[in-house]
Amino acid sequence: MKFIFSKKIVLFLVISIFFSASSIAQLDKNSELYKTILSKDSLLFNVGFNTCDISQFENLLSKDLVFIHDKDGISGKKEFLYNLRNGLCSRPDTYQSRRELLKSSTEIYPLHKNDTIYGAIQVGTHRFYETIAGKKERFASSAKFTNVWLLENGEWKLTKSLSYGHETDFDIYEEAFIFDNDKEIEKWLKSNNIPTLGLGVIKEGELQQIKVYGDLTKGKTAPYNTIFNVASLAKPVTAMVALKIVSSGKWDLDEPIFKYWTDPDVADDPRSKKLTTRHILSHQTGFPNWRYSNKANKLNFQFEPGSQYQYSGEGFEYLRKALENKFNKSLNQLAKELILEPLTMTDTQYIWNDKIDGKRVAIGYDSKGKPYKTVKNKTANGADDLLTTVEDYGKFLVSVMNGVGLSEKVFEDMTTHQVETKNGKHFGLGFEIYDFKNGDYALSHGGADKGVQTIVFIFPKTKKGLLIFTNVDDGYKVYEKIIAHYLRDQGKEIMEIETSK
């Protein structure tokens, strides 16, 4: 009981040191002491732990070491080394473990008395990976740690170590290894009956990765420039056409649309005089998604424009007709002048014309693998059926992220909450907005139709983004693992928002 009691005292003292560290100035990363402690950490783990070189632990651990683990209890140096030799390092041919320090998490605080440094406290997070019987390495766990390093006879020794907050998340990290291997991705897609997957990754404000997996038809590999029907991802492009014209001073977000177009179905409804572009781009028109959902197959207002949220493709078609009437140009032509040509989006069209290479178009499938007839619109739809590639749409998203062609006021309006949708999300203008715990935000939009499931995210503050295109009714079933892998913690927040009631 005396031994246990003394260890409890040690635990209390170490925890006290840890919490008092916040009152000590953290060391600059360029300081000599910071570099010294990191070098000792590297010797202990990169040379010692990762290669099972026990001599490194014998040299760097104090004879008075106290190691406190939130799962395995408390041990001294002798017990710690025994467990290492006869545990993790006992079967190198069949099991290997690797520790990885998250350097960005590292904080080091000096311990000094009378202006003399006698030690340092190191706080951080590390991850552990395992390789079993020669198989591919996989994530095992992550943990926080607090180490107390003291100078003993002029040499740095680890005297106290706490390891706590262990987490294992195989659902995210185990699947992450799929995305490091194209063959594994192809297998994964086949197991989920996904014919074609297009991925785009934006980092540091640039489209840095374009990948297309699967087949266009049986035996015909999908090229990197596969043309996808991206369904409602047409809406952000239509929105940007309008917002660029607003930025030029030739259109007003809050001017009533009836001056340029009134649908015959609502011409006698006084609410048609109140409808604005802002209402349309934030889905506050009062229209149903499509008029054919009504028994009469006619457009109608279901509530006062601007009073609440209701997603509507009809609104974007209404805007298309107003823009075309005012400028005497088709939406496809306006998009070509304002977006497609400036960004060299050579494979993007609202309509099927001779510029579409039919041999590169991904056919849409139902969940049982039956192909749908390819949509070949001759008239643009402002809300649906945009044809594009991962590269082209990635260029478009980068331009949106950077506010290309938008005034400061219009960009602010686009990224400002206009109306709450559900689960804490909001619509801005043309994009839905996710707000994250760390203060960042994402603009997002999806597309869903027969043989189409697509979704995109961009982060204007941190200049990153993700595009996911699939050509099957239930393509959404691969979203979660892709989002978790590429967007990490924010991906988890997105899934939490989407699955909350």
C-alpha positions in Angstrom: 0.0 0.0 0.0 2.9 2.3 0.7 4.3 1.9 -2.8 0.9 2.6 -4.4 0.4 5.6 -2.2 3.8 7.0 -3.2 2.9 6.6 -6.9 -0.4 8.5 -6.4 1.6 11.3 -4.9 3.9 11.3 -7.9 0.9 11.3 -10.2 -0.5 14.3 -8.4 2.8 16.1 -8.6 3.2 15.5 -12.3 -0.3 16.6 -13.0 0.4 19.7 -11.0 3.5 20.4 -13.0 1.5 20.0 -16.2 -1.3 22.4 -15.3 1.2 25.0 -13.9 3.0 24.9 -17.2 0.4 27.2 -18.7 1.8 30.0 -16.5 5.3 29.5 -18.0 6.2 31.1 -21.3 6.3 28.5 -24.1 9.6 28.2 -25.9 10.1 29.6 -29.4 10.5 26.8 -31.9 13.9 28.2 -33.0 15.3 28.2 -29.5 18.2 25.9 -28.6 16.3 24.2 -25.7 13.3 23.5 -28.0 15.5 21.9 -30.6 17.4 19.9 -27.8 14.2 18.4 -26.4 12.9 17.5 -29.9 16.2 15.8 -30.6 15.9 13.8 -27.4 12.3 12.9 -28.4 13.6 11.8 -31.8 16.3 9.6 -30.2 13.8 8.0 -27.8 11.1 7.3 -30.4 12.4 7.4 -34.0 15.6 5.6 -33.1 14.5 3.7 -30.0 10.8 2.9 -30.1 10.4 2.6 -33.9 13.3 0.2 -34.3 13.1 -1.5 -30.8 16.6 -0.2 -29.9 16.3 -0.7 -26.2 19.7 0.9 -25.5 18.2 4.3 -26.4 15.6 3.9 -23.6 18.3 2.8 -21.2 20.4 5.8 -21.9 17.5 8.4 -22.0 15.3 7.2 -19.2 16.0 8.4 -15.6 16.6 5.6 -13.1 13.7 7.4 -11.2 11.3 7.3 -14.2 7.6 7.2 -13.5 5.5 6.3 -16.5 1.8 6.9 -16.1 -0.6 5.4 -18.7 -4.3 6.0 -18.6 -5.0 2.4 -19.7 -2.1 0.3 -18.3 -1.4 2.0 -15.0 1.9 3.2 -13.4 5.4 1.7 -13.9 9.0 2.6 -13.2 12.0 2.2 -15.4 12.7 -1.5 -14.8 9.0 -2.5 -15.3 8.8 -0.2 -18.4 11.8 -1.8 -20.1 10.6 -5.3 -19.2 7.2 -4.6 -20.8 8.9 -3.1 -23.9 11.2 -6.1 -24.4 8.6 -8.7 -23.8 5.7 -6.9 -25.4 5.9 -4.6 -28.4 9.5 -5.7 -29.2 9.2 -9.4 -28.6 8.1 -10.4 -32.1 9.7 -8.2 -34.7 9.1 -10.7 -37.5 5.3 -10.6 -37.1 4.5 -7.3 -35.4 6.0 -3.8 -35.7 4.8 -0.6 -34.1 5.7 3.0 -35.2 5.2 6.2 -33.3 4.6 9.5 -35.2 4.9 12.9 -33.4 2.5 15.6 -34.5 5.0 18.4 -34.5 2.4 21.1 -34.8 1.0 19.9 -31.4 4.3 20.2 -29.6 4.7 22.7 -26.8 7.8 23.0 -24.7 8.1 24.9 -21.4 11.4 25.6 -19.6 11.9 24.8 -15.9 14.3 27.1 -14.2 15.5 28.2 -10.8 17.5 31.4 -10.2 17.8 31.9 -14.0 19.3 28.4 -14.4 17.5 25.9 -16.6 17.2 22.5 -14.9 14.5 20.9 -17.0 11.6 21.2 -19.5 8.0 20.1 -19.9 7.1 18.7 -23.3 3.4 18.5 -24.2 2.0 17.1 -27.5 0.1 14.5 -29.4 1.4 11.4 -31.1 -0.1 8.6 -33.2 0.8 4.9 -33.3 0.7 2.7 -36.4 1.1 -1.1 -36.5 2.2 -3.6 -39.1 1.1 -7.2 -38.6 2.7 -10.2 -40.4 4.0 -8.1 -43.2 0.6 -6.6 -44.1 0.1 -2.9 -44.9 0.8 -0.6 -42.0 -2.4 0.8 -40.4 -3.4 3.3 -37.8 -3.6 1.8 -34.2 -4.3 4.8 -31.9 -3.5 8.4 -31.0 -2.8 9.9 -27.6 -1.7 13.0 -25.8 1.4 13.0 -23.7 3.2 15.2 -21.2 6.9 14.5 -20.6 9.2 16.0 -17.9 12.8 16.1 -18.9 15.4 17.0 -16.3 19.2 17.5 -16.4 20.9 14.8 -14.3 24.7 15.3 -14.0 24.6 17.4 -17.2 22.6 14.9 -19.3 18.9 15.1 -20.3 16.8 12.3 -18.9 13.1 11.6 -19.2 11.9 11.4 -15.5 8.1 11.6 -15.7 5.8 10.7 -18.6 2.1 10.7 -18.8 0.2 9.1 -21.8 -3.5 9.8 -21.9 -6.5 10.5 -24.1 -6.0 7.4 -26.2 -8.4 7.2 -29.2 -8.9 4.5 -31.8 -10.9 5.3 -34.8 -10.5 2.5 -37.3 -13.6 3.6 -39.3 -11.7 6.7 -40.4 -8.0 5.8 -40.3 -8.1 2.2 -41.5 -10.0 3.2 -44.6 -7.6 6.1 -45.1 -5.0 3.6 -46.4 -7.4 2.8 -49.3 -6.7 6.2 -50.8 -2.9 5.6 -50.9 -3.3 2.9 -53.5 -5.2 3.1 -56.8 -5.7 -0.6 -57.0 -7.3 -0.6 -53.5 -9.6 2.2 -54.5 -10.7 0.3 -57.6 -11.5 -2.8 -55.5 -13.4 -0.6 -53.0 -15.4 1.0 -55.8 -16.3 -2.4 -57.3 -17.4 -3.7 -53.9 -19.7 -0.7 -53.6 -20.9 -1.0 -57.3 -19.7 2.5 -58.2 -19.0 2.5 -62.0 -17.0 5.7 -62.1 -15.6 8.0 -59.4 -14.1 11.4 -60.1 -12.0 13.1 -57.3 -10.5 16.6 -57.2 -8.4 17.9 -54.3 -7.7 21.6 -53.8 -4.8 22.7 -51.6 -3.3 26.1 -51.1 -5.7 27.6 -53.5 -4.9 25.3 -56.4 -6.4 22.2 -57.9 -3.5 19.8 -57.0 -5.0 16.4 -57.6 -7.4 15.0 -60.3 -8.2 11.3 -60.2 -10.9 9.4 -62.1 -11.4 5.7 -61.3 -13.5 2.9 -62.8 -14.9 2.3 -66.3 -17.0 4.3 -68.7 -18.2 1.0 -70.1 -17.2 -2.5 -69.4 -13.6 -2.9 -70.3 -13.1 0.8 -71.1 -11.1 2.7 -68.4 -12.5 6.1 -67.6 -10.0 8.8 -68.6 -8.9 11.6 -66.2 -11.0 14.0 -68.3 -14.2 12.0 -68.1 -17.2 14.2 -68.7 -19.8 13.9 -65.9 -23.4 15.1 -65.7 -23.2 16.8 -62.3 -26.9 17.6 -62.0 -27.5 20.5 -59.5 -23.9 21.6 -59.6 -25.2 23.6 -62.4 -26.8 26.0 -59.8 -23.5 27.4 -58.5 -22.4 28.2 -62.0 -25.7 30.0 -62.7 -25.3 31.8 -59.4 -21.8 33.0 -60.3 -23.0 34.2 -63.7 -25.6 36.4 -61.9 -23.2 37.5 -59.2 -20.5 38.5 -61.7 -23.1 40.6 -63.5 -24.2 42.1 -60.2 -20.5 43.0 -59.5 -20.3 44.7 -62.9 -23.3 47.0 -61.9 -25.6 45.6 -64.7 -27.9 43.7 -62.3 -29.2 44.2 -58.8 -29.5 41.4 -56.2 -32.6 43.1 -54.7 -34.4 44.4 -57.8 -37.7 42.6 -58.5 -37.3 40.0 -61.3 -40.7 40.7 -62.9 -39.1 43.6 -64.8 -37.3 41.1 -67.0 -39.4 37.9 -66.6 -42.7 36.7 -65.2 -43.8 33.1 -65.5 -47.4 32.9 -66.9 -48.3 30.5 -64.1 -47.8 33.2 -61.4 -48.5 36.4 -63.4 -51.7 37.0 -61.5 -50.1 36.4 -58.1 -48.9 39.7 -56.5 -46.0 37.8 -54.9 -44.4 37.6 -58.3 -43.7 41.4 -58.0 -41.6 40.8 -54.9 -39.3 38.0 -56.1 -35.6 39.0 -56.3 -32.3 37.4 -57.3 -31.3 37.2 -53.6 -34.4 35.1 -52.9 -33.6 32.8 -55.8 -29.9 32.3 -55.0 -30.7 31.6 -51.3 -33.7 29.3 -52.1 -36.3 31.6 -50.5 -38.6 32.0 -53.6 -41.6 30.2 -52.2 -41.6 27.9 -55.3 -41.6 24.0 -55.1 -38.5 22.3 -56.4 -40.2 21.6 -59.7 -43.7 22.5 -60.9 -44.4 18.9 -62.0 -44.6 18.0 -58.3 -47.9 19.8 -58.2 -51.1 18.0 -59.3 -51.8 20.8 -61.8 -48.3 20.7 -63.1 -48.1 24.5 -62.7 -45.8 26.8 -60.9 -47.1 28.4 -57.8 -46.0 30.3 -54.7 -46.2 28.2 -51.5 -45.2 31.0 -49.2 -44.1 34.7 -49.3 -40.7 35.2 -51.0 -38.0 35.8 -48.5 -39.9 34.4 -45.5 -38.3 30.9 -45.3 -36.1 28.3 -46.9 -37.3 25.8 -49.6 -34.9 24.3 -52.1 -36.1 25.1 -55.6 -34.7 24.3 -59.1 -37.6 26.4 -60.5 -36.1 29.5 -59.0 -32.9 29.1 -61.0 -34.8 28.5 -64.2 -36.8 31.6 -63.4 -33.5 33.5 -63.1 -32.1 32.0 -66.3 -35.1 33.3 -68.3 -34.8 36.8 -66.7 -31.1 37.0 -67.5 -31.6 35.8 -71.1 -34.4 38.3 -71.7 -32.4 41.2 -70.3 -29.2 40.5 -72.1 -30.6 38.8 -75.2 -28.1 35.9 -74.8 -28.5 32.3 -73.8 -27.3 31.2 -70.3 -24.8 29.0 -72.0 -23.4 32.1 -73.9 -23.3 34.2 -70.8 -21.5 31.5 -68.9 -19.1 31.1 -71.8 -18.2 34.8 -71.7 -18.0 35.3 -68.0 -16.7 31.9 -66.7 -16.0 29.1 -69.2 -13.6 30.9 -71.6 -11.8 33.0 -68.9 -11.1 29.9 -66.9 -10.4 27.7 -70.0 -13.2 25.3 -69.0 -13.3 23.7 -72.4 -15.3 20.6 -71.4 -18.1 22.4 -69.7 -21.5 23.1 -71.2 -25.2 23.5 -70.2 -26.2 21.9 -73.5 -25.3 18.9 -75.6 -23.5 20.3 -78.7 -20.7 19.4 -81.0 -18.2 20.4 -78.4 -19.1 17.5 -76.2 -17.0 14.4 -76.8 -19.5 11.7 -76.3 -16.8 9.1 -76.1 -15.7 10.6 -72.7 -19.2 11.0 -71.1 -19.9 8.9 -68.1 -23.2 7.0 -68.5 -25.5 7.1 -65.5 -26.6 3.9 -63.8 -29.3 2.9 -61.3 -28.3 1.1 -58.1 -28.7 -2.3 -59.8 -26.3 -1.4 -62.6 -28.9 -0.6 -65.3 -27.9 2.3 -67.5 -30.0 5.4 -68.0 -30.5 7.1 -71.3 -28.0 10.0 -71.5 -29.6 13.4 -71.2 -28.8 15.6 -74.2 -30.4 19.0 -73.6 -30.5 21.5 -76.5 -31.7 24.3 -74.2 -29.8 25.2 -71.0 -31.3 24.5 -67.6 -30.1 26.9 -65.0 -30.6 24.3 -62.2 -29.6 21.0 -63.7 -27.7 18.7 -66.1 -24.4 20.7 -66.4 -21.8 18.6 -68.2 -18.2 19.1 -66.9 -15.0 17.4 -65.8 -13.3 17.3 -62.5 -10.6 19.6 -63.8 -13.0 22.1 -65.2 -15.2 22.3 -62.1 -12.1 22.4 -59.9 -11.0 25.5 -61.8 -14.4 27.0 -61.3 -14.3 26.3 -57.5 -10.9 27.8 -57.2 -12.1 31.0 -58.9 -15.1 31.1 -56.5 -12.9 30.6 -53.5 -10.7 33.5 -54.6 -13.7 35.8 -55.5 -12.6 36.2 -59.1 -14.8 38.7 -60.9 -16.8 39.5 -57.7 -16.8 42.8 -55.9 -15.9 42.7 -52.2 -19.6 43.4 -51.3 -20.9 40.6 -53.5 -18.4 38.1 -52.1 -19.4 39.1 -48.6 -23.1 38.5 -49.5 -22.3 35.2 -51.1 -20.6 33.9 -48.0 -23.0 35.4 -45.5 -25.9 33.4 -43.9 -29.0 34.4 -45.8 -31.3 31.7 -44.4 -31.0 28.7 -42.1 -31.7 25.4 -43.8 -31.5 22.5 -41.3 -29.2 21.1 -38.6 -27.4 24.4 -38.2 -26.5 24.9 -41.8 -27.3 28.0 -43.8 -27.6 29.0 -47.4 -25.6 32.0 -48.7 -25.9 32.9 -52.3 -25.6 29.9 -54.6 -23.8 27.7 -51.9 -24.7 26.1 -48.6 -22.5 27.2 -45.7 -21.0 24.9 -43.0 -19.6 26.6 -39.9 -16.9 24.7 -38.0 -15.8 24.8 -34.3 -12.4 26.2 -35.2 -13.9 29.3 -36.8 -13.4 28.1 -40.4 -16.3 27.6 -42.9 -17.0 25.8 -46.1 -19.2 26.5 -49.1 -20.8 23.4 -50.4 -23.3 22.1 -53.0 -24.4 18.7 -54.2 -26.1 17.2 -57.2 -28.5 14.3 -57.3 -30.5 12.9 -60.3 -31.0 9.7 -62.1 -27.5 8.2 -62.4 -25.9 11.2 -60.7 -24.5 11.8 -57.2 -22.0 14.7 -56.8 -20.9 17.0 -54.0 -18.2 19.7 -53.6 -16.7 21.7 -50.7 -14.5 24.7 -50.7 -12.9 26.6 -47.8 -12.2 30.2 -48.7 -10.2 30.9 -45.5 -7.9 28.0 -45.7 -7.9 27.6 -49.5 -8.7 23.9 -49.7 -11.5 22.0 -51.3 -12.8 18.6 -52.4 -14.9 17.4 -55.4 -16.6 14.0 -55.6 -18.4 12.9 -58.8 -20.2 9.6 -59.2 -22.5 8.3 -61.9 -24.9 6.0 -60.0 -28.1 6.5 -58.0 -26.5 5.6 -54.7 -23.0 7.0 -55.2 -23.5 9.0 -52.0 -22.6 5.8 -50.0 -18.9 6.5 -50.7 -19.0 10.1 -49.5 -18.4 9.5 -45.8 -15.0 7.7 -46.1 -13.8 10.1 -48.8 -14.8 13.2 -46.8 -13.4 11.8 -43.6 -10.0 11.1 -45.3 -9.6 14.3 -47.2 -11.2 16.8 -44.7 -10.3 15.0 -41.5 -11.8 16.7 -38.4 -14.0 19.1 -40.5 -15.1 16.0 -42.4 -16.3 14.4 -39.2 -18.1 17.6 -38.3 -19.9 17.7 -41.7 -21.0 14.1 -41.2 -22.2 14.9 -37.7 -24.3 17.8 -39.0 -25.7 15.7 -41.8 -26.7 12.8 -39.6 -28.1 14.8 -36.7 -31.8 15.1 -36.3 
